[in-house]
Amino acid sequence: MVSPRTFRMPVSIFGHGSSDNAGAELKALGAKKVFIVTDEVLWKMGTLTKIAASLNAEKLEFQVFDKLPTEPTVEFVEEGIRLLKESGCNIILAVGGGTPIDTAKAISVMARNPGKIQDYIGANKIPGPGLPLVAIPATAGTGSEVTIFTIITNTKTSVKMLISSPYLMPTLAIVDPLLTVSMPLGLTAATGLDALTHAIEAYVSRKAQPMTDILSLSAMRLLSANLPLAWADGKNLEAREKTMLGSYQAGLAFGNASVALVHGMSRPIGACFHVAHGMSNAVLLGPVMEFSLSGNPGRYAEIAAAIGENVAGLDDMAAAEAGARAVRRLIKYLEIPRLRDLGIEKTRFFELMPEMIDAAIASGSPDNNPRIATREEMAGIYRQAY
């Protein structure tokens, strides 16, 4: 018997070249002047050339905000709000990975709500809707274009603030696989494993539901088969498309089933050591998965089958372990480093570990995990990842 559950998603357009029509879609939403939140590198690479041309074709003025850090911060949200209000824009367009999209979400709601973004940490505290927001992901991994979450770093406290509200859901998601063709190998690997983490954690989450199960399993099949191909040959359009579709499905899955221990423990790494979100998830996925198997062997056995392991004749625990080994092999193939290889100094890492564990627990994400970790067990996982 399935208890009543809400499933949320924005209107979405998926397909090659879909971003070329961004101008028409924005105009249909009533755009007069567009506030573009993006990454300076994407702008310089020409990723937005056709998007900007589509705005020009519709005679839409736009203001660009592209001076963003690696991870979204309170300071950059506040700067974005100031520029937005000065510009007179009435709609926001976010193009890029998680940083531009999460920043744009925060700017959108704070343009029409009182206080500061840090006033709304937690769930359902934002009192009203923000400006219309169109999100166009340029990486296959974030999933933020279809979720009600944003994660903003408070640099004064070194805490990544998890904020959730239906008002953070983009008005429209335009998902164009062609935008990922120019992604570097390292970014392809980290964001792809971020998407796989979304799918796995949504499937084993204590908040999983039938709709998210379908999406999670499909995402795992797509990502496990196509991420290695996209990484080996970035110009492989079929692999790029299927990896992007897997990321999109995984976003819908975790957007409704939430995430678990990997995300809870990865956010403090990003906040304390400025490691990109996808990379910190990729580093933690293996050890967290191995720790969690006993919490729900049946679900992890199904994950093993979804990612292509032959589990015929194996009991659930043996199949689950085979799946964890397969994920480890994929992480190794994609050349994901350990934390020590990312320039994180050992003494400092271990000094901050109690603080990171506090932040992980406070986020609530570890409570969704099939096996609940103690502080000591979290410390062991951090040591293993280092």
N, C-alpha and C positions, 0 to 999 in steps of 0.2 A: 504494500500500500504506500503510495507516494503522497506525502503531505504537500499542501499548497506551497509553491515556490514561485518567486518572481524571476523572470528572465528578461534582461535588458540588453538592447543593442541599438546603435544609431542606424539611420538610413545609410546604406553602403553601396559604393560602386567599385567593382573589382574588374581589372583587365588591363592588358597592354595598351598604353597610350591614354588611359582614362584621365590622367592628370592634365592632358592637353585641353580638356574642356572645363578646367577649373573656373575660368572667367564666367562662362555661361551659368554654371552651377551657383556661383556666388551672386550673380545678378538675380537669379531666380529666388534667392533668399533675401533679396532686398538690399544688396550691397550698394553703397554710394562711394565709400572710400574704404580700402582694405588695409588692415594692419597685419603685415606679414612677419611672423616669428620664425626664424630659421637659423641655420648655422652658417657662419661666415665662410667656411670651407666649401659648403654646398653652393653658396652664391658664386664664389670664385671659380668653382669647377664647371659652372654652367648648368647644374642640375635644374635650376629654376628658370632657365631661359624660355622654354616653351610655356611654362606656367605664367611667367610675366607677360609673354606675348598674348596669351589668352585673355589676360586682364586688360591689356591695351586694346585688344580687338573689341572688347565690350565697353571701351571708354571708361574703365574703372581706374581711378587714381589709387595709389598705394604708398604706404610708408613701410620701410623695412627696418626691423629690429633684429640684428644678427650678431651682436657682440655678446655671445653666451659662453659660459664656462663649460667644463666637461659634464658637470651635474647641475641641475637646477638649484638655485639658492634664493633665499628671501630677498637679498639685495637686488638681484636681477629681476625678480618679479616686481619689486617696487619701482625699479627703473623703467620696466616695461609699462607699468600702469601710468607712470608720469608721461612717458612719450605717447602712449595711446590717447590720453586725455588732451594733450597738446595738439595731436594730429587731427582730431575730429573724426577719426575712423568709426564706422558703425558695425564692423564685422571683423573677425580675426581669422587669418589663414595660417595654420602651423604646417611647416614642411620640414621633415628631418626625422631624427630618431627620438628617443624618449625625452631628451632634454628640451628641444623646442616644443614638443607637444605638451609635456607636463607643465612647462613654463607658461605656454599659451592658455592652458586650462585655468591655471591660477590667475593669470591676468584677466581672463574672461569673467570669472565670478567676482573678482575684487573690483572690477570696473563698475559693478552695480550693487555691491554689498558693503556694509560698513566695516570699520576696523582693519585689521591686518590678517594676512593669510595664516599666520601662526595662531590666530584666535580659533581656528576651525580644525585643529588636529582631532582626528578620530572620525567617527561616522555620523553623517546626517546632521551636521551642525550649521551648514551654510543655509541662510534663511531664504534665499531666492535665486532665480536664474541669472545668468550672466549674459554677456553679449553672444550672439550666434558665433559658433566656431566650426570651421571646416578643417579637418586634419588629414594630411597627406603624408604617410610614413615613407621615409627614404631608406629605411633599413628593414630587414626581415627579422624582427625580433621583439620590438617593444610591445606591440599589442595595445599601446596606450590610446590608439585612435578609436578603440571600441570599448573602453572601460570607463567606470565612474571613479577612478582613482587618479590622484596625482601625488608625487613624492617630491617634496621640496626640502633642501638642506638648510637648517638653521646653523649658520657658520659660528654663531656666538656660543652655541651649546654643543656643536658637533653632533647633532641629531638629525637624522633623515625623518622628516615628519610625514607620516602616512595620513592622507586626507581622502575621505570617500564621501560622495554625494551624487545623487542622480543629476544634479545641476552641473557636474563636471563632465558628463557625457557629451562628446562632440555632437553638433547638429547633423553633420554629414562626414563620413569617412570615404576618401577616395584612395583606393589601394592599387597602385600602378607598379607591377613588377619591374618594368623597364628602369625605374629610378634606382634599382639596387645593382644594376650591371657594373657600375663603376666603384662599388664598395671594395676596399682593400681586403686581402685575405684574412688578416687578423680580425677585422671588424665583422666580416662574414661569419667567421667561426664563433666569436663571442656572442653576437646577436642571435645567431641561429641556435646556439645552446641555451641562450636566455629563453627563446621561444619553446625549446624542448622542455626546459624546466617548468615553464608555465603549464604546458600540457600535462606533464607528469604530476605536478603538485595539484593541479585542478582535479585530476583523476583520483588521487588518493586523499584529497581533502575531506574533512568531516562535513563540509558544506556541499559536496558534490551532489548533482541531481541528474536525472536522465538526459536532459538536453546537453549538459556540459560533458557527460560521459561520451556521448556520440562525437562531439567536437574534439574532445581530448584524444580519443583513439585515432580519429582521422588525422589529426595534426601530428601525432607521433609517427604514423605510417609515412606521411608525406615528408616530414623532417628527417627521419632516420635514413630514408632512401635517397633524398635529394640534397640535403645539406652537404654531404661529402662531395657530390658532383659539382655543386655550385662553388664550393671552396677550391676544388681542383681546377675548375675552368669557369671563371667569372662570366664569360661570354655565353655560357650554356643557358639559353633563354628558357628552355623547358624546365631545367633544374631551378633556375631563379624564380620562375612562376610558381612552381610547386612548393618551393621553400617559403615564398611570400604567402601563399594560400595557407600553408601550415601555420605560419606565424599569426595570420589573421584568425584562423580557427582557434588557436591556442589563446589568443587574446580574448575572444568571446567566452572561452571556457573559464579561464581564471577570473575574468571580469564578473562572472556570476557564481563561481564556486570558491573564489579566493585562492590565495597561495598559502604556503606552509613554512616549514623550518628553513629551507634554503633561503628564501627571501628574507625571513626574519633575521637570519644571521648575516646575510650579505649586505644589507643596508648599512649597518655600522661600519663595515670595512670601507665602503664608499665614503661615508661621512668622515671617518677618522684619517683615512689614507688616500682619499681622492682616486680610488680605483673605479673605473667605469662600471656601471650597474651590471651590464651583461657579462663582463669579465669576472666580477666577484661571484655571480651566480654560477658561471661555468666552472670556476675553481672549487666551489662547494658542492656541486651537484653529486659527484661521485661519493664522497664520504657521507653526506647526508642520506643519500639513497641506501647505502649499505647499512647505516644505522637504523633506518626506518623499516626495513623489510619485514621484521617480525611483527610489526604493528598491523599489517594487513597483507599477508603473503598471497592471498587470492588475487587482490588487485595488482600487486607487483608481478604476479605470474601473467596476468592479462597484458600488462605493459610489455613484458618480454616478448610475447607473441606479436604484439602490435609493431614492435621495432624490428621484427624479422627473425627472431630466434626460434629454432626448432625445439619446442618444449614437449613434444609428444612423448608420453610415457613417464614424464617427470611429475613428482608431487609439487604442490604449490610452492613450497619453500625452495626446492631445487630449481624450479623454473624462475622464481623471483631472483635467486642468486645469479642465474644465467643472464637475466636481463641487466642486473647491476654490472656484471662483467662486460657486457656488450656496450653499455654506456661508458664505462671506463675506457674501452678500446676506442670508441668514437672520440672521446676527449683527447686521448693520446694522439690519434690520427690528425686531429685538427690543431695539434701543437699548442694546447692550452698550458700555460706555465703554472708553477706553484706560486703561492703568495710571496715567498722569499725571492722569486725571480722578478717580481714586479717593483723591486726597489724598496720594499717595506723592511725597515730595520728590525731585527729580531727582538732586541731588548724593549724597544718602544711598543712593538706588537704585543708582547706578553704583559707589559705594564698596563696597556689599555684594555686587555682582555676582559677584566671584570666589568668595565664600563660598557664594552660592546655587548656583553651578555645581558646586562641590565636593559640596554636599548632594544635588543632582540626580543626579550620577554615583554617589554612594555608595548611593543608594536602589536601584539596579539596574534601575529601570524603563526608562531610555533604552536599555538593552541589548536590549529587546524590539522596538524600533522597526525598521521595514524599512530605513531609512537611518540609520546610526549617526552621531551628531553629534560633532564635535570641540568642544573648549572654546571655540574661536573662533567656531564656528558657533552654539553655544548663546548666546554673548554677542550675536551678531547677531540672534538671535530675540528675546532680551530687549529689545534696543534697538528692534526693530520693534514689539514689543508696547507699549513705553512711549510 
